[in-house]
Amino acid sequence: APLGGAPPGLGSWKRRVSLLPFLRFSLRDYGFCMATLLVFCLGSLFYQLSGGPPRFLLDLRQYLGNSTYLDDHGPPPSKVLPFPSQVVYNRVGKCGSRTVVLLLRILSEKHGFNLVTSDIHNKTRLTKNEQMELIKNISTAEQPYLFTRHVHFLNFSRFGGDQPVYINIIRDPVSRFLSNYFFRRFGDWRGEQNHMIRTPSMRQEERYLDINECILENYPECSNPRLFYIIPYFCGQHPRCREPGEWALERAKLNVNENFLLVGILEELEDVLLLLERFLPHYFKGVLSIYKDPEHRKLGNMTVTVKKTVPSPEAVQILYQRMRYEYEFYHYVKEQFHLLKRKFGLKSHVSSPPLRPQFFIPTPPETEEPVDDEDQDDEKWLEDIYKR
């Protein structure tokens, strides 16, 4: 270039810049723009990794059909099943639970659900940490699952978990008590020595203690709070749930209404199984045919308690008085169960007469009014359960 002259082409460059005055910027402006762009890119990346991409990126992805980073490298999305995928059977002792567990083992193989059991059988009351640990273990089980254990009601939502569907079965309280009394001493038909393994520290005079003497002489095993057994399974883990009284009774009723899909009674087990098949077909479809199978009946008969005797009328009367809260809860559950049976067209029938004589404690009258189909549709009621 000539001395003191402008480089060639400089005039044309100036003319182009003058034509676009809005593109004029300094080095400081350039640095600011690049820093802003860098912050935006880093923020967008952080947002995608933390909570998902911005809306406009989702729209762009839908338009272009491309996947995001998390689609290829993140955890797989949780599987949403079209039926209750978390079921808990916190089975009450000596209420037919071993018979039902035998059925569940067959059904889990047949229908492909995860039957989760526990090696702990006698720890029904848990500390707060034990509750949290058990709920964590249950909630992480592969779905669909059905968890079963002798344990008092657990409130999953209290610890931030999804509340499962609960089911259970109870029976006449005196019948349950007598079955447990003799089972602890003499076991069942599965083996003559089972009771020795189960209660090795029981003294011989205690093992052969006459049931009437136990009740009339007010032995600890035959008096409160040992007789207050069924209600805590529905009341929960609160210390007051172990105290016989109105508070535990009302809380147990509330939990039955709000958290249990079905609470049946053992005296009408076939109808319980029919309703379970109706409400939870992915778990219980075909359960009644399995239950009635002669081979299964043979296995079920092995769990019948041996050497049971009936106490005197005087002793039974004392038991009823001591178990008045248990009976109020039992009658409440029985009435609700019969309402469900009528709602779904099942007729009430009892295979064998109950142990309880009618003149000891009068049975509360049951509601006989027909259920109005316009008030609550059967399928709508089941849909509400399946949305949980």
Buried (B, 14 or more C-beta within 10 A) or exposed (E): EEEEEEEEEEEEEEEEEEEEEEEEEEEEEEEEEEEEEEEEEEEEEEEBEEEEBEEEBEEEBEEEEEEBEEEEEEEEEEEEEEBBBBBBBBBBBBBBBBBBBBBBEBBBEEBEBEBBBBEEEEEBBBEEEBBBEBBEEBBEBEBBBBBBBBBBBBBBEBBEBEBBBBBBBBBBBBBBBBBBBBBBBBBBEBEEEBBBEBBEEBEEEBEEBEBBEBBBEEBEBBBEEEBBBBBBBBBBBBEEBBBBEEEBBEBBBEBBEEBBBBBBBBBBBBBBBBBBBBBBEBBBBEBBEBBEEEEBEEBBEEBEBBEBEEBEEEBBBBBBEBBEBBBBBBBBBBBBBBBBBBBBEBEEEEEEEBBBEEEBBEEEEEEEEEBEEEEEEEEEEBEEBEEE
